[in-house]
Amino acid sequence: MALFDFLTQEIAIDLGTANTLIIHNDKVVVDEPSIVAMDRTTGKIIAVGKVAMQMHGKTHDNIKTIRPLKDGVIADFAAAEHMIRGMIKMINPGRRFFNPSLKMVICIPSGITEVEKRAVRDSAEHAGAKEVYLIHEPMAAAIGIGIDVEEPMGNMVIDIGGGTSEIAVIALAGIVCDQSLRVAGDAFTSDVLEYMRRQHNIMIGERSAERIKIEVGSALPELENPPSDFAIHGRDLMTGIPKEIIVNYTEIAHALDKSISKIEEAILKALELTPPELSADIYRTGIYLTGGGALLRGLDKRISIKTKLPVKIAEDPLRAVVRGTGIALKNIERFKFLMP
């Protein structure tokens, strides 16, 4: 058995728009931003993950940073393949001569097309996978937060990631109804960017907008324990000189309002499509929030006010999906029917 393990390596991948996480032997071994840096002249990949992220927005003409995934799906096929390969290398940095054959479970958005699904499968195979299984993100999230998906009980899971927000009602190990919309963390970041430009006449980068979202992001204009104001630096659009401004959470709540409203509409639509028996279950169990978007202050409260249902944030929401993917990998025979 030990010899067989040496020949085959089993990994579970949460291939996210913002971050990629890999589980191997029940441990999260890779947690890196989904980005690669490439040398334009040679076409070689010079950095993957955190190192490439530090270069993002600060490169010269010879280096370009690429985010291979957009809206939850692969936008740049070659870069995605290099990124997966680079991150798999991070699992065994010392192993140079022998590459074990890989068995992978990768999670994908539920609203993905057959062509996009094919792209994920092909990228994984080119990166060295012998067996590739796919699992839908909301299903992986539900398994990851400890819901028994095989029960005849309705559970609603909302996974707000970087590129997509996945809303699904799960019962009997299947997705009964779902809404997948391409409004999520990246949309929030661009809302902040746009707001700073329009309201404060200041041009900030994507990474600075992300910092604002994390430090003072809010879904409600009034919070019980608000975060302290945050200083941000950027370029004044009138003078072209760098300057500093102070932003508070109320401003950011107004900036994000439109995008959050779209997510709320999708939640209401999913609830509308839910069969009545499952609606009764959801009334009792409430709604589960996972993904990085679940960490946005006041979002659970706002959804709760809109739907009049209890909303629970999963424990460690950022890793719920990859944990569920890891469980599906361990029990592949039991969860085989989950793989689309």
Contacts in CASP RR format, 6 or more apart in sequence:
PFRMAT RR
TARGET T0000
AUTHOR 0000-0000-0000
METHOD contacts of the structure
MODEL  1
MALFDFLTQEIAIDLGTANTLIIHNDKVVVDEPSIVAMDRTTGKIIAVGK
VAMQMHGKTHDNIKTIRPLKDGVIADFAAAEHMIRGMIKMINPGRRFFNP
SLKMVICIPSGITEVEKRAVRDSAEHAGAKEVYLIHEPMAAAIGIGIDVE
EPMGNMVIDIGGGTSEIAVIALAGIVCDQSLRVAGDAFTSDVLEYMRRQH
NIMIGERSAERIKIEVGSALPELENPPSDFAIHGRDLMTGIPKEIIVNYT
EIAHALDKSISKIEEAILKALELTPPELSADIYRTGIYLTGGGALLRGLD
KRISIKTKLPVKIAEDPLRAVVRGTGIALKNIERFKFLMP
6 100 0 8 1.000
7 100 0 8 1.000
7 101 0 8 1.000
8 100 0 8 1.000
8 101 0 8 1.000
8 102 0 8 1.000
8 103 0 8 1.000
8 130 0 8 1.000
9 24 0 8 1.000
9 91 0 8 1.000
9 100 0 8 1.000
9 101 0 8 1.000
9 102 0 8 1.000
9 103 0 8 1.000
10 24 0 8 1.000
10 102 0 8 1.000
10 103 0 8 1.000
10 104 0 8 1.000
10 329 0 8 1.000
11 22 0 8 1.000
11 23 0 8 1.000
11 24 0 8 1.000
11 88 0 8 1.000
11 91 0 8 1.000
11 102 0 8 1.000
11 103 0 8 1.000
11 104 0 8 1.000
11 105 0 8 1.000
11 329 0 8 1.000
12 22 0 8 1.000
12 23 0 8 1.000
12 24 0 8 1.000
12 104 0 8 1.000
12 105 0 8 1.000
12 106 0 8 1.000
12 322 0 8 1.000
12 324 0 8 1.000
12 325 0 8 1.000
12 326 0 8 1.000
12 328 0 8 1.000
12 329 0 8 1.000
13 20 0 8 1.000
13 21 0 8 1.000
13 22 0 8 1.000
13 23 0 8 1.000
13 84 0 8 1.000
13 104 0 8 1.000
13 105 0 8 1.000
13 106 0 8 1.000
13 107 0 8 1.000
13 124 0 8 1.000
13 322 0 8 1.000
13 325 0 8 1.000
14 20 0 8 1.000
14 21 0 8 1.000
14 22 0 8 1.000
14 106 0 8 1.000
14 107 0 8 1.000
14 140 0 8 1.000
14 321 0 8 1.000
14 322 0 8 1.000
14 325 0 8 1.000
15 34 0 8 1.000
15 69 0 8 1.000
15 80 0 8 1.000
15 84 0 8 1.000
15 106 0 8 1.000
15 107 0 8 1.000
15 108 0 8 1.000
15 120 0 8 1.000
16 34 0 8 1.000
16 69 0 8 1.000
16 72 0 8 1.000
16 161 0 8 1.000
16 162 0 8 1.000
16 163 0 8 1.000
17 34 0 8 1.000
17 67 0 8 1.000
17 69 0 8 1.000
17 70 0 8 1.000
17 71 0 8 1.000
17 72 0 8 1.000
17 161 0 8 1.000
17 162 0 8 1.000
17 163 0 8 1.000
17 164 0 8 1.000
17 184 0 8 1.000
17 186 0 8 1.000
18 33 0 8 1.000
18 34 0 8 1.000
18 161 0 8 1.000
18 162 0 8 1.000
18 163 0 8 1.000
18 185 0 8 1.000
18 186 0 8 1.000
19 31 0 8 1.000
19 32 0 8 1.000
19 33 0 8 1.000
19 34 0 8 1.000
19 318 0 8 1.000
20 30 0 8 1.000
20 31 0 8 1.000
20 32 0 8 1.000
20 33 0 8 1.000
20 34 0 8 1.000
20 49 0 8 1.000
20 83 0 8 1.000
20 84 0 8 1.000
20 87 0 8 1.000
21 28 0 8 1.000
21 30 0 8 1.000
21 31 0 8 1.000
21 319 0 8 1.000
21 321 0 8 1.000
21 322 0 8 1.000
22 28 0 8 1.000
22 29 0 8 1.000
22 30 0 8 1.000
22 87 0 8 1.000
22 88 0 8 1.000
22 90 0 8 1.000
22 91 0 8 1.000
22 322 0 8 1.000
23 29 0 8 1.000
23 322 0 8 1.000
23 323 0 8 1.000
23 325 0 8 1.000
23 326 0 8 1.000
23 329 0 8 1.000
24 91 0 8 1.000
26 326 0 8 1.000
26 330 0 8 1.000
28 319 0 8 1.000
28 322 0 8 1.000
29 90 0 8 1.000
29 91 0 8 1.000
30 87 0 8 1.000
30 90 0 8 1.000
30 91 0 8 1.000
31 319 0 8 1.000
32 48 0 8 1.000
32 49 0 8 1.000
32 50 0 8 1.000
32 87 0 8 1.000
32 90 0 8 1.000
33 49 0 8 1.000
33 50 0 8 1.000
33 52 0 8 1.000
33 53 0 8 1.000
34 49 0 8 1.000
34 67 0 8 1.000
34 68 0 8 1.000
34 69 0 8 1.000
34 83 0 8 1.000
35 48 0 8 1.000
35 49 0 8 1.000
35 52 0 8 1.000
35 53 0 8 1.000
35 56 0 8 1.000
35 65 0 8 1.000
35 66 0 8 1.000
35 67 0 8 1.000
35 68 0 8 1.000
35 83 0 8 1.000
36 45 0 8 1.000
36 47 0 8 1.000
36 48 0 8 1.000
36 49 0 8 1.000
36 52 0 8 1.000
36 65 0 8 1.000
36 66 0 8 1.000
36 68 0 8 1.000
36 79 0 8 1.000
36 82 0 8 1.000
36 83 0 8 1.000
37 45 0 8 1.000
37 46 0 8 1.000
37 47 0 8 1.000
37 48 0 8 1.000
37 51 0 8 1.000
37 52 0 8 1.000
37 55 0 8 1.000
37 56 0 8 1.000
37 59 0 8 1.000
37 63 0 8 1.000
37 64 0 8 1.000
37 65 0 8 1.000
37 66 0 8 1.000
38 44 0 8 1.000
38 45 0 8 1.000
38 46 0 8 1.000
38 63 0 8 1.000
38 64 0 8 1.000
38 65 0 8 1.000
38 66 0 8 1.000
38 79 0 8 1.000
39 45 0 8 1.000
39 46 0 8 1.000
39 62 0 8 1.000
39 63 0 8 1.000
40 61 0 8 1.000
40 62 0 8 1.000
40 63 0 8 1.000
40 64 0 8 1.000
41 62 0 8 1.000
45 79 0 8 1.000
45 82 0 8 1.000
45 86 0 8 1.000
46 63 0 8 1.000
47 55 0 8 1.000
48 82 0 8 1.000
48 83 0 8 1.000
48 86 0 8 1.000
48 87 0 8 1.000
48 90 0 8 1.000
49 83 0 8 1.000
49 87 0 8 1.000
52 65 0 8 1.000
53 65 0 8 1.000
53 207 0 8 1.000
55 63 0 8 1.000
55 65 0 8 1.000
56 65 0 8 1.000
56 206 0 8 1.000
56 207 0 8 1.000
57 65 0 8 1.000
57 205 0 8 1.000
57 206 0 8 1.000
57 207 0 8 1.000
59 65 0 8 1.000
66 76 0 8 1.000
66 79 0 8 1.000
67 75 0 8 1.000
68 74 0 8 1.000
68 75 0 8 1.000
68 76 0 8 1.000
68 77 0 8 1.000
68 79 0 8 1.000
68 80 0 8 1.000
68 83 0 8 1.000
69 75 0 8 1.000
69 80 0 8 1.000
69 163 0 8 1.000
70 163 0 8 1.000
71 163 0 8 1.000
71 164 0 8 1.000
71 182 0 8 1.000
71 186 0 8 1.000
72 109 0 8 1.000
72 112 0 8 1.000
72 162 0 8 1.000
72 163 0 8 1.000
72 164 0 8 1.000
72 182 0 8 1.000
73 108 0 8 1.000
73 109 0 8 1.000
73 112 0 8 1.000
73 116 0 8 1.000
73 119 0 8 1.000
73 120 0 8 1.000
74 80 0 8 1.000
74 116 0 8 1.000
74 119 0 8 1.000
74 120 0 8 1.000
74 123 0 8 1.000
77 119 0 8 1.000
77 122 0 8 1.000
77 123 0 8 1.000
80 119 0 8 1.000
80 123 0 8 1.000
81 123 0 8 1.000
81 126 0 8 1.000
81 127 0 8 1.000
84 123 0 8 1.000
84 124 0 8 1.000
84 127 0 8 1.000
85 127 0 8 1.000
85 128 0 8 1.000
88 102 0 8 1.000
88 127 0 8 1.000
88 128 0 8 1.000
99 128 0 8 1.000
101 128 0 8 1.000
101 130 0 8 1.000
102 127 0 8 1.000
102 128 0 8 1.000
102 129 0 8 1.000
102 130 0 8 1.000
102 131 0 8 1.000
103 129 0 8 1.000
103 130 0 8 1.000
103 131 0 8 1.000
103 329 0 8 1.000
104 124 0 8 1.000
104 129 0 8 1.000
104 131 0 8 1.000
104 132 0 8 1.000
104 133 0 8 1.000
105 133 0 8 1.000
105 134 0 8 1.000
105 135 0 8 1.000
105 325 0 8 1.000
105 326 0 8 1.000
105 328 0 8 1.000
105 329 0 8 1.000
105 332 0 8 1.000
105 339 0 8 1.000
106 120 0 8 1.000
106 124 0 8 1.000
106 132 0 8 1.000
106 133 0 8 1.000
106 134 0 8 1.000
106 135 0 8 1.000
106 325 0 8 1.000
107 134 0 8 1.000
107 135 0 8 1.000
107 136 0 8 1.000
107 137 0 8 1.000
107 140 0 8 1.000
107 321 0 8 1.000
107 322 0 8 1.000
107 325 0 8 1.000
108 116 0 8 1.000
108 117 0 8 1.000
108 120 0 8 1.000
108 134 0 8 1.000
108 135 0 8 1.000
108 136 0 8 1.000
108 137 0 8 1.000
108 340 0 8 1.000
109 136 0 8 1.000
109 137 0 8 1.000
109 164 0 8 1.000
109 166 0 8 1.000
109 180 0 8 1.000
110 136 0 8 1.000
110 137 0 8 1.000
110 138 0 8 1.000
110 139 0 8 1.000
110 166 0 8 1.000
110 168 0 8 1.000
110 175 0 8 1.000
110 178 0 8 1.000
110 180 0 8 1.000
111 164 0 8 1.000
111 166 0 8 1.000
111 178 0 8 1.000
111 180 0 8 1.000
112 120 0 8 1.000
112 180 0 8 1.000
117 134 0 8 1.000
117 340 0 8 1.000
120 134 0 8 1.000
121 132 0 8 1.000
121 134 0 8 1.000
124 132 0 8 1.000
125 132 0 8 1.000
133 328 0 8 1.000
133 329 0 8 1.000
133 332 0 8 1.000
133 336 0 8 1.000
133 339 0 8 1.000
134 339 0 8 1.000
134 340 0 8 1.000
135 325 0 8 1.000
135 328 0 8 1.000
135 335 0 8 1.000
135 338 0 8 1.000
135 339 0 8 1.000
135 340 0 8 1.000
136 166 0 8 1.000
136 168 0 8 1.000
136 175 0 8 1.000
136 338 0 8 1.000
136 340 0 8 1.000
137 159 0 8 1.000
137 164 0 8 1.000
137 166 0 8 1.000
137 321 0 8 1.000
138 157 0 8 1.000
138 158 0 8 1.000
138 159 0 8 1.000
138 166 0 8 1.000
138 167 0 8 1.000
138 168 0 8 1.000
138 170 0 8 1.000
138 175 0 8 1.000
138 178 0 8 1.000
139 149 0 8 1.000
139 168 0 8 1.000
139 170 0 8 1.000
139 174 0 8 1.000
139 175 0 8 1.000
139 338 0 8 1.000
140 320 0 8 1.000
140 321 0 8 1.000
140 322 0 8 1.000
140 324 0 8 1.000
140 325 0 8 1.000
140 328 0 8 1.000
141 157 0 8 1.000
141 159 0 8 1.000
141 166 0 8 1.000
141 288 0 8 1.000
141 290 0 8 1.000
141 291 0 8 1.000
141 314 0 8 1.000
141 320 0 8 1.000
141 321 0 8 1.000
141 324 0 8 1.000
142 149 0 8 1.000
142 155 0 8 1.000
142 157 0 8 1.000
142 168 0 8 1.000
142 170 0 8 1.000
142 288 0 8 1.000
143 149 0 8 1.000
143 323 0 8 1.000
143 324 0 8 1.000
143 327 0 8 1.000
143 328 0 8 1.000
143 335 0 8 1.000
144 314 0 8 1.000
144 320 0 8 1.000
144 321 0 8 1.000
144 323 0 8 1.000
144 324 0 8 1.000
144 327 0 8 1.000
145 157 0 8 1.000
145 288 0 8 1.000
145 290 0 8 1.000
145 314 0 8 1.000
145 315 0 8 1.000
145 320 0 8 1.000
145 323 0 8 1.000
147 155 0 8 1.000
147 157 0 8 1.000
147 170 0 8 1.000
147 288 0 8 1.000
149 155 0 8 1.000
149 170 0 8 1.000
149 173 0 8 1.000
149 174 0 8 1.000
150 172 0 8 1.000
150 173 0 8 1.000
151 171 0 8 1.000
151 172 0 8 1.000
152 171 0 8 1.000
152 172 0 8 1.000
153 171 0 8 1.000
153 281 0 8 1.000
153 285 0 8 1.000
154 169 0 8 1.000
154 170 0 8 1.000
154 171 0 8 1.000
154 176 0 8 1.000
154 278 0 8 1.000
154 281 0 8 1.000
154 282 0 8 1.000
154 285 0 8 1.000
155 169 0 8 1.000
155 170 0 8 1.000
155 171 0 8 1.000
155 281 0 8 1.000
155 282 0 8 1.000
155 285 0 8 1.000
155 288 0 8 1.000
156 167 0 8 1.000
156 168 0 8 1.000
156 169 0 8 1.000
156 170 0 8 1.000
156 270 0 8 1.000
156 271 0 8 1.000
156 274 0 8 1.000
156 282 0 8 1.000
156 285 0 8 1.000
156 286 0 8 1.000
156 287 0 8 1.000
156 288 0 8 1.000
157 166 0 8 1.000
157 167 0 8 1.000
157 168 0 8 1.000
157 170 0 8 1.000
157 287 0 8 1.000
157 288 0 8 1.000
157 290 0 8 1.000
158 165 0 8 1.000
158 166 0 8 1.000
158 167 0 8 1.000
158 263 0 8 1.000
158 267 0 8 1.000
158 287 0 8 1.000
158 288 0 8 1.000
158 289 0 8 1.000
158 290 0 8 1.000
158 294 0 8 1.000
158 303 0 8 1.000
159 165 0 8 1.000
159 166 0 8 1.000
159 167 0 8 1.000
159 290 0 8 1.000
159 291 0 8 1.000
159 320 0 8 1.000
159 321 0 8 1.000
160 166 0 8 1.000
160 184 0 8 1.000
160 185 0 8 1.000
160 263 0 8 1.000
160 289 0 8 1.000
160 290 0 8 1.000
160 291 0 8 1.000
160 292 0 8 1.000
160 293 0 8 1.000
160 294 0 8 1.000
160 296 0 8 1.000
160 299 0 8 1.000
161 184 0 8 1.000
161 185 0 8 1.000
161 291 0 8 1.000
161 292 0 8 1.000
161 293 0 8 1.000
162 184 0 8 1.000
162 185 0 8 1.000
162 186 0 8 1.000
162 292 0 8 1.000
162 293 0 8 1.000
163 182 0 8 1.000
163 184 0 8 1.000
163 185 0 8 1.000
163 186 0 8 1.000
163 187 0 8 1.000
164 180 0 8 1.000
164 181 0 8 1.000
164 182 0 8 1.000
164 184 0 8 1.000
165 180 0 8 1.000
165 181 0 8 1.000
165 183 0 8 1.000
165 184 0 8 1.000
165 263 0 8 1.000
165 266 0 8 1.000
166 178 0 8 1.000
166 179 0 8 1.000
166 180 0 8 1.000
167 178 0 8 1.000
167 179 0 8 1.000
167 180 0 8 1.000
167 181 0 8 1.000
167 263 0 8 1.000
167 266 0 8 1.000
167 267 0 8 1.000
167 270 0 8 1.000
168 175 0 8 1.000
168 176 0 8 1.000
168 177 0 8 1.000
168 178 0 8 1.000
168 179 0 8 1.000
168 270 0 8 1.000
169 175 0 8 1.000
169 176 0 8 1.000
169 177 0 8 1.000
169 178 0 8 1.000
169 270 0 8 1.000
169 274 0 8 1.000
169 278 0 8 1.000
169 282 0 8 1.000
170 176 0 8 1.000
171 278 0 8 1.000
171 281 0 8 1.000
173 335 0 8 1.000
173 337 0 8 1.000
173 338 0 8 1.000
174 338 0 8 1.000
176 274 0 8 1.000
176 275 0 8 1.000
176 278 0 8 1.000
177 270 0 8 1.000
177 273 0 8 1.000
177 274 0 8 1.000
178 270 0 8 1.000
179 266 0 8 1.000
179 267 0 8 1.000
179 269 0 8 1.000
179 270 0 8 1.000
181 262 0 8 1.000
181 263 0 8 1.000
181 266 0 8 1.000
183 259 0 8 1.000
183 262 0 8 1.000
183 263 0 8 1.000
184 293 0 8 1.000
185 213 0 8 1.000
185 292 0 8 1.000
185 293 0 8 1.000
187 259 0 8 1.000
188 213 0 8 1.000
188 256 0 8 1.000
188 259 0 8 1.000
188 293 0 8 1.000
188 296 0 8 1.000
189 206 0 8 1.000
189 209 0 8 1.000
189 210 0 8 1.000
189 213 0 8 1.000
190 209 0 8 1.000
191 255 0 8 1.000
191 256 0 8 1.000
191 258 0 8 1.000
191 259 0 8 1.000
192 209 0 8 1.000
192 212 0 8 1.000
192 213 0 8 1.000
192 252 0 8 1.000
192 255 0 8 1.000
192 256 0 8 1.000
193 204 0 8 1.000
193 205 0 8 1.000
193 206 0 8 1.000
193 209 0 8 1.000
194 255 0 8 1.000
195 251 0 8 1.000
195 252 0 8 1.000
195 254 0 8 1.000
195 255 0 8 1.000
196 202 0 8 1.000
196 203 0 8 1.000
196 204 0 8 1.000
196 209 0 8 1.000
196 212 0 8 1.000
196 232 0 8 1.000
196 245 0 8 1.000
196 247 0 8 1.000
197 203 0 8 1.000
197 204 0 8 1.000
197 237 0 8 1.000
199 251 0 8 1.000
200 245 0 8 1.000
200 247 0 8 1.000
201 236 0 8 1.000
201 237 0 8 1.000
201 238 0 8 1.000
202 232 0 8 1.000
202 234 0 8 1.000
202 235 0 8 1.000
202 236 0 8 1.000
202 237 0 8 1.000
202 243 0 8 1.000
202 245 0 8 1.000
203 234 0 8 1.000
203 235 0 8 1.000
203 236 0 8 1.000
203 237 0 8 1.000
204 212 0 8 1.000
204 232 0 8 1.000
204 233 0 8 1.000
204 234 0 8 1.000
204 235 0 8 1.000
205 234 0 8 1.000
208 232 0 8 1.000
208 233 0 8 1.000
208 234 0 8 1.000
211 230 0 8 1.000
211 232 0 8 1.000
212 230 0 8 1.000
212 232 0 8 1.000
212 247 0 8 1.000
212 252 0 8 1.000
213 252 0 8 1.000
213 296 0 8 1.000
215 227 0 8 1.000
215 230 0 8 1.000
216 227 0 8 1.000
216 229 0 8 1.000
216 230 0 8 1.000
216 247 0 8 1.000
216 248 0 8 1.000
216 249 0 8 1.000
216 252 0 8 1.000
217 227 0 8 1.000
217 249 0 8 1.000
217 252 0 8 1.000
217 253 0 8 1.000
217 256 0 8 1.000
217 296 0 8 1.000
217 297 0 8 1.000
218 226 0 8 1.000
218 227 0 8 1.000
218 249 0 8 1.000
218 250 0 8 1.000
218 252 0 8 1.000
218 253 0 8 1.000
218 256 0 8 1.000
218 296 0 8 1.000
218 297 0 8 1.000
218 298 0 8 1.000
219 253 0 8 1.000
219 256 0 8 1.000
219 260 0 8 1.000
219 296 0 8 1.000
219 297 0 8 1.000
219 298 0 8 1.000
219 299 0 8 1.000
219 301 0 8 1.000
219 302 0 8 1.000
220 253 0 8 1.000
220 297 0 8 1.000
220 298 0 8 1.000
220 301 0 8 1.000
220 302 0 8 1.000
221 250 0 8 1.000
221 253 0 8 1.000
221 254 0 8 1.000
222 250 0 8 1.000
223 249 0 8 1.000
223 297 0 8 1.000
223 298 0 8 1.000
226 248 0 8 1.000
226 249 0 8 1.000
227 249 0 8 1.000
227 297 0 8 1.000
229 246 0 8 1.000
229 247 0 8 1.000
229 248 0 8 1.000
230 246 0 8 1.000
230 247 0 8 1.000
230 248 0 8 1.000
231 244 0 8 1.000
231 245 0 8 1.000
231 246 0 8 1.000
232 244 0 8 1.000
232 245 0 8 1.000
232 246 0 8 1.000
232 247 0 8 1.000
233 242 0 8 1.000
233 243 0 8 1.000
233 244 0 8 1.000
234 242 0 8 1.000
234 243 0 8 1.000
234 244 0 8 1.000
235 241 0 8 1.000
235 242 0 8 1.000
235 243 0 8 1.000
236 242 0 8 1.000
236 243 0 8 1.000
249 297 0 8 1.000
256 296 0 8 1.000
260 299 0 8 1.000
260 302 0 8 1.000
264 302 0 8 1.000
264 303 0 8 1.000
264 306 0 8 1.000
267 287 0 8 1.000
267 303 0 8 1.000
267 306 0 8 1.000
267 307 0 8 1.000
268 306 0 8 1.000
268 307 0 8 1.000
271 279 0 8 1.000
271 282 0 8 1.000
271 307 0 8 1.000
274 282 0 8 1.000
282 309 0 8 1.000
283 309 0 8 1.000
286 309 0 8 1.000
286 310 0 8 1.000
286 311 0 8 1.000
286 312 0 8 1.000
287 303 0 8 1.000
287 304 0 8 1.000
287 307 0 8 1.000
287 309 0 8 1.000
287 310 0 8 1.000
287 311 0 8 1.000
287 312 0 8 1.000
288 311 0 8 1.000
288 312 0 8 1.000
288 314 0 8 1.000
289 299 0 8 1.000
289 300 0 8 1.000
289 303 0 8 1.000
289 311 0 8 1.000
289 312 0 8 1.000
289 313 0 8 1.000
289 314 0 8 1.000
289 317 0 8 1.000
290 314 0 8 1.000
290 317 0 8 1.000
290 320 0 8 1.000
290 321 0 8 1.000
291 314 0 8 1.000
291 317 0 8 1.000
291 318 0 8 1.000
291 320 0 8 1.000
291 321 0 8 1.000
292 317 0 8 1.000
292 318 0 8 1.000
293 299 0 8 1.000
293 317 0 8 1.000
294 300 0 8 1.000
294 313 0 8 1.000
294 314 0 8 1.000
294 317 0 8 1.000
295 313 0 8 1.000
295 317 0 8 1.000
295 318 0 8 1.000
300 311 0 8 1.000
300 312 0 8 1.000
300 313 0 8 1.000
301 311 0 8 1.000
303 311 0 8 1.000
304 310 0 8 1.000
304 311 0 8 1.000
314 320 0 8 1.000
316 323 0 8 1.000
327 335 0 8 1.000
328 335 0 8 1.000
328 338 0 8 1.000
328 339 0 8 1.000
END
